[in-house]
């Protein structure tokens, strides 16, 4: 008599860590995400959130900027020390551009300004996971797909790194996907709205400033001069293109 065959295991559910001190917002996010099939864990404190990120290895982090014990910038930097590739979306009530830029510089992949639509945020999260899945499925391809050359810079999508003139820079999820999209369409203008939809998973009603801010981040790592970019070019009133 043959031994019974064990049923195939279900695919692991994606885990989202919510670091947010507003109970009603946490409840709404957990309900929406779990309805979409994600597992969630949460904390209302920054230090505890950092420990959860280390212990539970989430697939994505939603991080409030204003926490009662430590600000979100510091939390983001600490999570990045041990989890350099996990996507981090910063939730902020601040609308000042300088705060958003600081959040991106501290390691956040994106920011959403309160009040926001939970439906739109869930759509962005779903888009991230779909892009990650497609990226992982394509990594068994030819060696040529393992790197993208932009001028003197070389982008390594698998490692989320950019190397230019001997210096290595870490790249966020959105930076990698933005380079990939522009490289696939090199020489062709790509509209801001299309970039938002394909990478952020949202349509053009959302602010295109996310795209502009990530272009600035990439230019700082790729271009010789920010005032006169030679590789990532602005198509005024439309979007961006990568010089062929």
Phi, psi and omega in degrees: 000123184284151179290146179296145180272127180292139178295150179297143180284143177291150178297141181298138178281141177293139183251128178247127175265124179253117176249098190202137184256005176266106186304319182295320179293318178300316180299316180296318179294316180298315180299314183293317182289319180291328174297326180276000175100011178265151166273148179228147168227154185211159174208146177264004182236142182295313183296318178295323178299319177298316179295321177296321178299321180287320186278326188254353177047064180293160178274344179199149180237130169257120191234119176285142179285319185259097179249156186291335185253324182208144185285159184298331178300312181294320178299316180301313180298320180291320177296321181296333181296326182251341181228074187293341187252348183295130177295134179235122175251122182269131177258123187219140173273352181276137181252356181295135181300325182296324178292321180294317178297317179299321178298316178295321181290333179281353175122358178292146177274334182197170176222150175230127183271129177286147353284146181227164177278122177298325178299318179293320179297317178297324177296320178296317180297316178299321179296321178300312183292325177295317179295320178297320180293316178294321179297316179295322180292333183270357187280357175269008184281200183294156182299332182299333181280355182280349179213152179233123181264129177228100184060232179276358183262148174236124179259131177249096186301321182297323183268353184055049181225152173232133179241127178218123178052044176081357180254135182255132178241138173283140178245142176280170178305312184292325178297315179299313183293327178293315176299316182299315181295314180295324180292323177297334183243031185310131181086351183249129177297137178241124185292148176303317181298322179292321178298315178302316184290318186281329184256314181272345178077018180233156182273178190294355179288342177280159181296135177274004180295333175303315180298312182300318181295322179286330174297317178300316179300316180293318180299324179300331183265339187252318190275149173289322180224127177291330181286333181227071181295141181251344188243311176260104191257143176275131171255099192302134180076005184224297184177226185218160173214155176264127180300133182291000000 
